[in-house]
Amino acid sequence: MKLLAQFRDYFQPADERIELELNRTYARIFNGLIMALLVLGFYCLSFSQLLSVHNVPGSDGLSLQMLVITQVIFLLVFIASAVASRKAVELGTFVNSKIVSEESFPASFSSKFSAFSCALVAIALFLTRSIAEIQIVPIDQCFFYVNAILGGGLAAFLFPLIYAGLYLTWKEARAKADELARELED
C-alpha cells in the first residue's frame, strides 16, 4: 500500500496548470486516434465490399478477414467514445462548456456541427472507397459516382442521428450541471 501511495504522489501532476495542459494533450490524441480508427474502419469495410462487387477471384477469405477487422475497429471506437461521452455527461460537461451553459438547446450550432460532421463522413467514405477501389481494379473501372452517392446517403442518414445525439447529450449534461449548481447553493 505504501508503494501505491508513493506512485500516486509521483505520478500526479505538480499543479493544476500542468494537469489542464496534460488533459488537453490527451484529449487531442484521443480524438485523433478515434478519427484515424474510423477512417481505417471505412477503408477496411470498403475494401471488403469492393472485393465482392468486382468479383475478384479467390478473395472470399480476405473479404471475411477484412469484415472481422472492421467490426472490431468499429466496436472499439464505439466503446471508447461511449465511455468518454458518458463520463463527460456524468461530470455535467460536454464538448464545450459554453454549450452546457446555454439555457435552451443551441439548435443553430447543433445543425452546423451535424452538417459539418456529415460532410466529413461523406468525404472520408468517398475517399476511402475510391482508394480501395483503385487498388483492386484499374481506374477506368472504378465507380466514383457510386462512391459519392454512398457517401452522401450515409451523411443524410447520420444527420438526424447526430443532431438527436447532441440534443440528448445536452439535455442530460444540462440537467447534471443544474444539479451541481443546486448542490453548490446548499
Buried (B, 14 or more C-beta within 10 A) or exposed (E): EEEEEEEEEEEEEEEEEEEEEEEEEEEEEEEEEBEEBBBBBBBBBBBBBBBEBBEBEEBEEEBEEBBEBBEEBBEBBEEBBEEBBEEBBEEBBBBEEEBBEEEEBBEEBBBEBBBEBBBEBBEBBBBBBBBBBBEBBEEEEBBEEEBBEBBBEBBEEBBEEBBEBBBEBBEBBBEBBEEEEEEEEE
